[in-house]
Amino acid sequence: MNKYRLSALVAAGLVAGGLSAGSASAADLGGNCCADLEERIAELEATTARKGNRKVSLTVSGWVGQQVMWWDDGGESNVYVTDLGSTLASHVKFTGQATILPGWTAGYVLHLEAVGSDSLTTDQNTPDGPSALTGKANGVGTLQSFWFIKSDQLGKVSVGKQSQASDNTAILVDGSGSLVPANWVSFDVNSFFIRRSDTGQLTDLRLGAAGGCVWGDCNGLPTNSVRYDSPTFGGFSVSASWGEDDFWDVAARYAGEWGDFKVAGAVAYSETSRFSDDSVNVAQPFDSQYLQVGLYAEHVPTGLFAYGAYGHLDLNGSGVSANETFYVKGGIRQRWNPLGHTVLYGEYERAENNFSSAVDANDDLTFLGKSNVKVWGLGAVQEIDAAAMSIWVKYRHIDADMTDVVEGSIPTDSFQYVGMGALINF
């Protein structure tokens, strides 16, 4: 509302108030009336939300996503209502920028995440898990907070808490519309304990740890870092970042169209040289190197698509791969109804941890050896364009293998679940 419209409304309100107060007040139009009016306008403008400060823009965006999950670990089953997991959970983002000179801008991002029940931390005994991002009770936390300076010709430099160059690099090339319900991270089952099939008892090893790195997500949380992003040339771009204590990474991305095909690919390498987990700035294990690759291709006329990702983690001095993850997904994306595109998919994943371990509540070592998980699943996603919304239903079957250095192979039950959820953007 501009000043003159606001003046008219305030004046109308004052006149109405004056008439109701009596003729003497209504007739009092002395020399102080304009000064009082301007003071009243200033008070109202001070309490009116504006878009930025007339120099720096303000855009509010985000999404709300929730799901209902029925699960069965071979000995127990239940139904939970959860968020989609830290970094995918409901959030609100404040962004903006201002022009410094032609071709140069400065801006900011403040990204807040609202967690009601983090799927990354729920298990058989914890239906409402705390935030995996903060390790604290559910609520609102800071996912990202950084400023940037950008040149159209030279690229962008960002400083603060943000996604580093290799954060979820392999995942984000998935353009099928099924990225949220189906990806290589153990979002839904990360903290569930594996059940033994011979005794029916829960082990101390969790499904996420059995595959290592939360499966393919060895480096998936925002960091306090400095990041550089190049401009895009012919569909190609590169990024690099450095974070404290000490972490660095590089990434390269491509997206384009080849005839009737949409193609996207990305590769990233990250390394951390810190020597303990006492001061963790990144999710990647200390003293390690991680390589991840993602590739997506879609035949536009038919909607047939294929997506694959590979991750490999090495620990310095280990001599063998600590974690290795393979993930493939294929399906069809077509507009069969007026609501929007429908996506049907199938997926398979294998994630292995060659340095798996587990401890009980007394910090006693209960398992040491190798483990892996094998996942296959099916799902359907319906996009609702008019509401900027997606709804889905999915099924996943998970087998976990455990080989202890003392006990040998441990028989385990399969874990399966059905998830039904929705995400709406704003």
LUMRO-254511 format. One record per residue (C-alpha): residue in three letters; x, y, z. Coordinates in steps of 0.2 Angstrom, whole numbers, plus 5000, padded with zeros to 4 digits. Example, Ala and Ser with C-alpha at 12.3 -4.5 7.8 and 13.67 -1.06 7.14 Angstrom:
<atoms>
   res     px     py     pz
   ALA   5062   4978   5039
   SER   5068   4995   5036
</atoms>
This chain:
<atoms>
   res     px     py     pz
   MET   5000   5000   5000
   ASN   5008   5017   4995
   LYS   5008   5032   5006
   TYR   4994   5041   4998
   ARG   4982   5026   4999
   LEU   4987   5024   5017
   SER   4984   5042   5020
   ALA   4966   5041   5013
   LEU   4962   5026   5023
   VAL   4969   5034   5039
   ALA   4960   5050   5035
   ALA   4944   5041   5033
   GLY   4946   5032   5049
   LEU   4950   5048   5058
   VAL   4934   5056   5051
   ALA   4924   5042   5056
   GLY   4931   5042   5073
   GLY   4928   5060   5075
   LEU   4910   5059   5070
   SER   4907   5046   5082
   ALA   4915   5056   5096
   GLY   4904   5071   5093
   SER   4902   5087   5083
   ALA   4915   5097   5092
   SER   4929   5084   5088
   ALA   4923   5082   5071
   ALA   4924   5100   5067
   ASP   4941   5102   5075
   LEU   4952   5104   5059
   GLY   4965   5116   5066
   GLY   4983   5118   5060
   ASN   4989   5102   5069
   CYS   4978   5090   5059
   CYS   4991   5087   5045
   ALA   5005   5084   5058
   ASP   4995   5072   5067
   LEU   4990   5063   5051
   GLU   5008   5061   5046
   GLU   5013   5054   5063
   ARG   4999   5041   5062
   ILE   5005   5036   5044
   ALA   5023   5034   5050
   GLU   5017   5023   5065
   LEU   5007   5012   5053
   GLU   5021   5011   5040
   ALA   5033   5005   5054
   THR   5022   4990   5057
   THR   5019   4986   5039
   ALA   5029   4971   5032
   ARG   5038   4976   5016
   LYS   5047   4967   5002
   GLY   5065   4970   5007
   ASN   5071   4987   5012
   ARG   5068   4995   4994
   LYS   5086   4991   4990
   VAL   5087   4972   4993
   SER   5073   4961   4988
   LEU   5064   4948   4999
   THR   5057   4932   4992
   VAL   5049   4919   5004
   SER   5048   4901   4998
   GLY   5048   4883   5004
   TRP   5038   4868   5006
   VAL   5028   4857   5018
   GLY   5030   4838   5017
   GLN   5024   4824   5028
   GLN   5021   4805   5026
   VAL   5012   4790   5034
   MET   5023   4775   5035
   TRP   5018   4757   5039
   TRP   5033   4746   5043
   ASP   5037   4728   5047
   ASP   5054   4722   5053
   GLY   5050   4704   5054
   GLY   5045   4704   5072
   GLU   5036   4720   5075
   SER   5025   4732   5064
   ASN   5018   4749   5066
   VAL   5012   4765   5058
   TYR   5021   4781   5060
   VAL   5018   4799   5054
   THR   5035   4808   5050
   ASP   5043   4822   5041
   LEU   5054   4818   5026
   GLY   5070   4819   5035
   SER   5082   4833   5039
   THR   5087   4843   5023
   LEU   5070   4837   5015
   ALA   5059   4841   5030
   SER   5047   4856   5029
   HIS   5056   4872   5028
   VAL   5054   4891   5024
   LYS   5068   4900   5014
   PHE   5071   4919   5014
   THR   5081   4925   4999
   GLY   5085   4941   4991
   GLN   5098   4951   4981
   ALA   5102   4969   4976
   THR   5111   4976   4961
   ILE   5128   4983   4965
   LEU   5133   4987   4947
   PRO   5127   4981   4930
   GLY   5131   4962   4930
   TRP   5135   4962   4949
   THR   5124   4957   4963
   ALA   5124   4954   4981
   GLY   5112   4943   4991
   TYR   5108   4932   5005
   VAL   5099   4916   5010
   LEU   5091   4912   5027
   HIS   5084   4894   5026
   LEU   5075   4887   5042
   GLU   5069   4869   5044
   ALA   5054   4864   5054
   VAL   5055   4846   5061
   GLY   5040   4838   5069
   SER   5047   4820   5068
   ASP   5063   4817   5059
   SER   5062   4801   5049
   LEU   5081   4799   5050
   THR   5080   4797   5069
   THR   5064   4786   5071
   ASP   5066   4768   5076
   GLN   5056   4754   5084
   ASN   5056   4763   5100
   THR   5056   4781   5094
   PRO   5041   4785   5084
   ASP   5044   4804   5085
   GLY   5063   4806   5082
   PRO   5073   4822   5086
   SER   5081   4833   5073
   ALA   5096   4824   5065
   LEU   5103   4840   5059
   THR   5104   4848   5077
   GLY   5103   4832   5088
   LYS   5090   4842   5098
   ALA   5071   4841   5101
   ASN   5060   4844   5086
   GLY   5057   4862   5082
   VAL   5064   4875   5070
   GLY   5083   4875   5066
   THR   5095   4884   5054
   LEU   5098   4874   5039
   GLN   5107   4888   5029
   SER   5112   4906   5032
   PHE   5125   4914   5020
   TRP   5128   4929   5009
   PHE   5135   4930   4992
   ILE   5142   4941   4978
   LYS   5139   4936   4960
   SER   5146   4942   4944
   ASP   5137   4937   4928
   GLN   5154   4934   4920
   LEU   5165   4928   4934
   GLY   5153   4917   4945
   LYS   5147   4918   4963
   VAL   5156   4917   4980
   SER   5146   4912   4995
   VAL   5151   4913   5013
   GLY   5142   4905   5028
   LYS   5132   4890   5032
   GLN   5127   4882   5016
   SER   5127   4867   5005
   GLN   5145   4864   5000
   ALA   5149   4860   4982
   SER   5148   4841   4984
   ASP   5132   4841   4995
   ASN   5120   4828   4987
   THR   5128   4831   4970
   ALA   5124   4814   4963
   ILE   5106   4815   4969
   LEU   5101   4832   4962
   VAL   5103   4827   4943
   ASP   5087   4816   4945
   GLY   5074   4825   4935
   SER   5061   4811   4935
   GLY   5050   4820   4948
   SER   5052   4805   4960
   LEU   5068   4812   4969
   VAL   5060   4815   4986
   PRO   5051   4798   4988
   ALA   5065   4788   4980
   ASN   5084   4792   4982
   TRP   5099   4783   4989
   VAL   5099   4790   5006
   SER   5091   4780   5020
   PHE   5079   4794   5025
   ASP   5065   4783   5031
   VAL   5074   4769   5039
   ASN   5091   4776   5044
   SER   5089   4772   5063
   PHE   5079   4757   5063
   PHE   5088   4742   5071
   ILE   5091   4726   5062
   ARG   5081   4711   5069
   ARG   5089   4693   5070
   SER   5079   4680   5062
   ASP   5086   4666   5074
   THR   5082   4674   5091
   GLY   5069   4687   5086
   GLN   5079   4700   5095
   LEU   5084   4717   5089
   THR   5103   4719   5086
   ASP   5112   4736   5090
   LEU   5116   4739   5072
   ARG   5105   4751   5063
   LEU   5100   4750   5044
   GLY   5108   4766   5040
   ALA   5125   4761   5048
   ALA   5124   4743   5040
   GLY   5126   4752   5023
   GLY   5138   4765   5029
   CYS   5137   4784   5026
   VAL   5118   4784   5028
   TRP   5120   4773   5012
   GLY   5125   4785   4998
   ASP   5125   4801   5008
   CYS   5143   4802   5014
   ASN   5142   4821   5013
   GLY   5125   4827   5014
   LEU   5123   4841   5027
   PRO   5126   4860   5025
   THR   5143   4866   5031
   ASN   5151   4882   5037
   SER   5161   4886   5022
   VAL   5167   4897   5007
   ARG   5160   4891   4991
   TYR   5163   4896   4972
   ASP   5151   4893   4958
   SER   5156   4896   4940
   PRO   5144   4903   4927
   THR   5136   4890   4915
   PHE   5145   4887   4898
   GLY   5136   4876   4886
   GLY   5127   4867   4900
   PHE   5143   4864   4910
   SER   5147   4872   4927
   VAL   5160   4869   4941
   SER   5160   4872   4960
   ALA   5172   4871   4974
   SER   5171   4874   4993
   TRP   5182   4874   5008
   GLY   5176   4872   5026
   GLU   5184   4873   5043
   ASP   5193   4859   5052
   ASP   5197   4855   5037
   PHE   5186   4850   5022
   TRP   5187   4854   5004
   ASP   5178   4848   4988
   VAL   5175   4851   4969
   ALA   5161   4847   4958
   ALA   5156   4847   4940
   ARG   5139   4847   4932
   TYR   5131   4846   4915
   ALA   5113   4848   4909
   GLY   5107   4849   4891
   GLU   5096   4841   4878
   TRP   5102   4829   4864
   GLY   5088   4828   4851
   ASP   5073   4820   4860
   PHE   5083   4816   4876
   LYS   5086   4827   4892
   VAL   5103   4823   4900
   ALA   5110   4828   4916
   GLY   5126   4822   4925
   ALA   5137   4827   4939
   VAL   5153   4821   4948
   ALA   5160   4827   4965
   TYR   5176   4823   4975
   SER   5177   4828   4993
   GLU   5190   4826   5007
   THR   5192   4830   5025
   SER   5208   4830   5035
   ARG   5201   4832   5052
   PHE   5207   4818   5064
   SER   5192   4815   5076
   ASP   5174   4817   5077
   ASP   5175   4829   5091
   SER   5172   4845   5080
   VAL   5161   4840   5066
   ASN   5158   4853   5052
   VAL   5153   4840   5039
   ALA   5144   4823   5039
   GLN   5158   4815   5030
   PRO   5169   4803   5041
   PHE   5185   4811   5047
   ASP   5201   4808   5037
   SER   5192   4801   5022
   GLN   5190   4804   5003
   TYR   5173   4802   4994
   LEU   5169   4801   4976
   GLN   5151   4802   4969
   VAL   5144   4801   4952
   GLY   5126   4804   4946
   LEU   5118   4802   4928
   TYR   5100   4805   4922
   ALA   5093   4803   4905
   GLU   5075   4805   4899
   HIS   5067   4801   4882
   VAL   5055   4816   4881
   PRO   5042   4810   4869
   THR   5039   4793   4878
   GLY   5044   4799   4896
   LEU   5055   4784   4898
   PHE   5069   4788   4910
   ALA   5084   4780   4919
   TYR   5094   4787   4933
   GLY   5110   4780   4941
   ALA   5122   4785   4955
   TYR   5138   4778   4962
   GLY   5148   4782   4978
   HIS   5165   4777   4985
   LEU   5172   4781   5002
   ASP   5190   4778   5007
   LEU   5198   4780   5024
   ASN   5216   4785   5024
   GLY   5227   4770   5029
   SER   5213   4757   5028
   GLY   5219   4749   5012
   VAL   5201   4745   5007
   SER   5185   4754   5002
   ALA   5175   4759   5018
   ASN   5159   4762   5009
   GLU   5152   4758   4992
   THR   5135   4762   4985
   PHE   5126   4758   4969
   TYR   5109   4765   4965
   VAL   5098   4763   4949
   LYS   5080   4769   4945
   GLY   5070   4768   4930
   GLY   5052   4771   4925
   ILE   5041   4783   4915
   ARG   5035   4801   4917
   GLN   5019   4805   4907
   ARG   5005   4817   4908
   TRP   4990   4805   4908
   ASN   4978   4816   4916
   PRO   4974   4835   4918
   LEU   4981   4836   4936
   GLY   4999   4835   4930
   HIS   5013   4822   4926
   THR   5012   4804   4933
   VAL   5028   4795   4937
   LEU   5030   4776   4939
   TYR   5046   4769   4944
   GLY   5056   4754   4951
   GLU   5073   4755   4960
   TYR   5087   4745   4966
   GLU   5101   4749   4978
   ARG   5116   4740   4986
   ALA   5126   4749   5000
   GLU   5140   4741   5009
   ASN   5150   4745   5025
   ASN   5167   4736   5027
   PHE   5171   4744   5044
   SER   5154   4741   5052
   SER   5152   4742   5071
   ALA   5139   4744   5084
   VAL   5138   4747   5103
   ASP   5124   4745   5116
   ALA   5117   4758   5128
   ASN   5133   4755   5139
   ASP   5145   4759   5125
   ASP   5150   4740   5124
   LEU   5155   4734   5107
   THR   5142   4722   5101
   PHE   5147   4720   5083
   LEU   5162   4723   5072
   GLY   5164   4717   5055
   LYS   5156   4720   5038
   SER   5138   4723   5033
   ASN   5128   4728   5018
   VAL   5110   4732   5013
   LYS   5101   4728   4997
   VAL   5085   4738   4993
   TRP   5072   4736   4979
   GLY   5056   4746   4978
   LEU   5042   4752   4967
   GLY   5032   4768   4968
   ALA   5020   4780   4959
   VAL   5020   4799   4960
   GLN   5006   4811   4955
   GLU   5010   4829   4952
   ILE   4996   4842   4955
   ASP   5002   4857   4945
   ALA   4987   4869   4951
   ALA   4993   4867   4969
   ALA   5012   4865   4966
   MET   5010   4848   4974
   SER   5016   4830   4973
   ILE   5008   4815   4981
   TRP   5015   4797   4981
   VAL   5014   4780   4987
   LYS   5029   4768   4988
   TYR   5035   4751   4993
   ARG   5052   4746   4999
   HIS   5060   4729   5003
   ILE   5077   4729   5013
   ASP   5088   4714   5016
   ALA   5103   4717   5028
   ASP   5118   4706   5029
   MET   5129   4706   5045
   THR   5146   4697   5046
   ASP   5154   4699   5064
   VAL   5173   4695   5065
   VAL   5169   4684   5080
   GLU   5152   4677   5077
   GLY   5153   4676   5058
   SER   5137   4678   5048
   ILE   5122   4683   5058
   PRO   5105   4678   5051
   THR   5093   4693   5050
   ASP   5075   4697   5045
   SER   5070   4708   5030
   PHE   5063   4725   5033
   GLN   5049   4732   5022
   TYR   5038   4747   5022
   VAL   5024   4756   5013
   GLY   5025   4775   5013
   MET   5011   4787   5008
   GLY   5015   4806   5008
   ALA   5014   4823   5000
   LEU   5024   4839   4997
   ILE   5017   4856   4993
   ASN   5028   4870   4988
   PHE   5024   4889   4992
</atoms>
